[in-house]
């Protein structure tokens, strides 16, 4: 065979490693994709189950909310009906003290224009303060007001009652009690009036005797005048108690009332050899009422102490502020008041003295009560007696 036609065997091709690697990598990618796809499918199924569960829970919650809403709506309707039916006025104030709502009774009291106004402006326009804390005048009506802070702290609810009937009944009762007391002491009063009257007549008859010296005539004249003045004082006390003291609207600095009483009583204390001391702690407080009535009541307490204290004794007049009230106390070193007499000491015409009608303390207590205060016997005194008159301080003083 010709050499040129001699066939030679070629070597086998080498394997393609790059292609094999790509195929393996692609196979792994597909396997991973399948795994991720399976995971996504399972997550989607779980999500669908969760959505179904949440949808069911939401439906239950919505049903509960609708039920609660219907209950609250029904409660709101009942409360609204209750407020409309209440015989008292109800005023709702917001956090800025503006009227946000009123019920029909309050609307009749203050008018529909009150809604949206500041409560202070409504009060200034419609209400007049009285001497009793929490009570006001609206024209001829007497109102009692109570307030309550809302649980949220964003406002207040005011409940206003018309107490006109109760106030009139109270006044009628006080008048009836005064008239009854007048009837009970008629015989005693007649006796007490007769004694000084008889003495005055006796002294006056002596003035007409012939040959009487001017000195003796002047002596009998002074005695007759003294008895007549005693008669006048008895009659004034009886009339004052029977009539009842009318309370004015004077704005009285407590320090002035205190000083006037001290100045009036100081000469009498010296005359009876009694040590008289004062402690003025009124600190600018003011009282609204009748200056004449309050001054008379305080003087009655001091005169009562003067009559009970022997020569050489002590009497102390003290004024101090206790919260929203002024306390005026009269303490003496006399024999004191026996426990069995303390319940009757303020009764009209009850007296332990030989002279007088027993109206001094009763009148003083009446004046204190008419001003929204009271008078009590202190049980803290170790000796003697201490009478304490408590009076409300004027509203302007409280606000200051």
ABEGO torsion letter per residue (X at the ends): XBAAABBBBBBBBBBBAAAAAAAAAAAAAAAAAAAAAAAAAAAAAAAAAAAAAAAAAAAAAAAAAAAAAAAAAAAAAAAAAAAAABABBBBBBBAAGBBABBBAAAAAAAEAAABGBBAAAAAAAABBBBABBGBBBBEABBBBBBBBBBAAGAEBBBBBBBAAAAAAAAAAAAAAAAAAAAAAAAAAAAAAAAAAAAAAAAAAAAAABBGBBAAAAAAAAAAAAAAAAAAAAAAAAAAAAAAEBBBBABBBBAAAAAAAAAAAAAAAAAAAGBBBBBBBAAGGBBBBEBAAAAAAAAAAAAAAAAAABBBGBBBBBBBBBBEABBBBBBBBABAEBBAAAAAAAABBGBBABABEAGAAAAAAAAAAAAAGBBBBBBAABABEBBBBBBBBBBAAAAAX
